[in-house]
Amino acid sequence: MGQLNFSNIHKRFGAAEIIKGIDLEVEEGEFVVFVGPSGCGKSTLLRMLAGLEEVTQGDIVIDGVKVNELPPVKRGIAMVFQSYALYPHMTVFENIAFPLRVERTKEEELRKKVEAAARILQLDQRLEQKPGQLSGGQRQRVAIGRAIVREPKIFLFDEPLSNLDAALRAEMRIELTKLHKRLKATMIYVTHDQVEAMTMADRIVVLNGGEIAQNGAPLELYHKPENLFVAGFIGNPKMNFLPVTCKGAGPDGVKVEYDGRTITVPVAPRQGMEGRRLTLGIRPEDIQIGKGELDIPVAPSVIERLGANTVVYAALPGSDTENYCALIAGSAPVRAEETLETGVFAKDCHLFDEGGVAFERQVEMTEVDPELLVATG
Amino acid sequence: MKSNAMIDRYRWYEVIGIYAGVLLFLTFVLAPFVEGFLVSLKPLTYLFSSPYKFWPQNASFDAYFTMWERVPLLGRYIFNSILISTVGTIIGVILITPAAYAFARFDFRGRGPLLGAFLAVNMFSGAVLLIPLYRLMRSFGLLNTYFAMIVPGVAFVIPTGIWLLRTYMLRIPQELEEAALADGASRFYTFRRVILPLAMPGISVVAIYAFLTIYAQQFIYALTFNSKTEYMPLPVGLYAFFGRQDVIWNELMAASFLGVLPVFVVFIYLQRYLVAGMTAGALKT
């Protein structure tokens, strides 16, 4: 139980259209992450699913039942809020028990359920404390506990980790993944953090401006972004975009020119592209020092040494801002303001047309388990 | 707690200036109380001695005992005052709390104009409306009852009470209610289990405000709408000390102080709630 279906969902606030027609299927037991920049409509979509926001147009169907007009509790969902929304005047026990008290569950059964949830979340020792006495991570767990006791078909998370510090966030990510494995429930998770999306999701739905930019498994999005937006959004540091001119297309791919040098990118060719302005996408981690199939000499302006890696920022010729970024070895001998030879290989490159739509890459991703490229439940 | 923060450091002349300012204003505010108290300690004959002596000679608390004999209903007046204020406060809080919640959370037609009207009501003192109120009371047959004094008092605390409590309730995060809604709680259940406990400091402020206001305002309603001696609150009852020929000033002052006492106690005991409630949420804690 927990199969979900959005069909042609629209949401308008007055004249502003926030959600512009979303179609999406979520399989039972899937962990789906909605990700996108602020204002892309991801939270609105979640709130419509939760029943906190009305649907302007379209149908939300859970397990074959249209739920548009149903109150939240009848939809079989439980939601975890960004601010945790714990009741400050109640103990942890009463907070977790709240949904059961609403249902007038018998005291004995209620106690059993709350204690079971507390055990899963390691809150057994905290049941008599008030939320104010807990740390951020513990509060988060209480909020999850309150969702668990209801035994919902679908869990909804609205940016649940964004109030935590970086170390705790990494810890909670692992806990949430374990929780998903353990409960085998459908989970819908909203975040603006692509790391959270990449690490936890079975499937990522990237939203931009109220529409789905791409929908797929994390590594599918990473290796085969369908458009410039997804290419720029997934991956950290951000993908580099170089303006190139198309010089022809053949069975090997599309030949493009950058700054007088050419490279043939192995992508599905299209006809009649000669002379067009295209965008070459290169991930910072695919750039190496020295020669490649396309050489890009730059003068680094800022160098960040992270220990494991070094991040090099530079301005491409004809630009004032640092729009070129390379992720290289931690001990790489680079210095600011000294010209650095960088190179890339054609198989690592992405290519986008004037409309920002990607040419499909034809690379054999032999090192990637093919199952990881297909979204599975 | 001694603060060592740099912002709390003053030079000696700044400290003197601050205290001089405080003293000046306190003199204006407290002088009548001091004089009243001193008068209550003086025997009546010394009150009109010439030249007038500020500090009492032969000071005694006699007036605090003799006043009960001269005005036998004094105890009843004090009881009436407290009864009117207490009942008024309870009715006020019962009416204000749900109304404030509605004004804080429900988006209904006319909410803005109504809130504006509530502020406007404060521009009229009860005195302006005495005659219409009198006619109203007469038509309802409420003249010469406790209710004649309670109802107008309550009516005049409701608008400000709603404003105070609404502001407080607006600070309760909406996500708490959404969480309760998502967990299947009804509006009323959420109000009872979540909003009410969290709004308690705000409700205390409103209750204190209502009690103090009704206590202070009952005089004018009692004077107009009630002629039964046994229902009189203290401020009106004090007229009993005005004799045919002379006024028993020392006992009058003694009774006044006794009358201020309940308000004073309420205020001392609850003023920290008042301050905390009025500034709550101003800073994130």
Interface residues (C-beta under 8 A of the other chain):
Chain A: A50 G51 L52 P71 P72 V73 I77 A78 M79 F81 Q82 S83 A85 Y87 P88 H89 F98 P99 R101 V102 E103 R146 R150
Chain B: P173 E175 L176 E178 A179 A180 L181 A182 D183 G184 A185 Y189 R193 V194 P197 L198
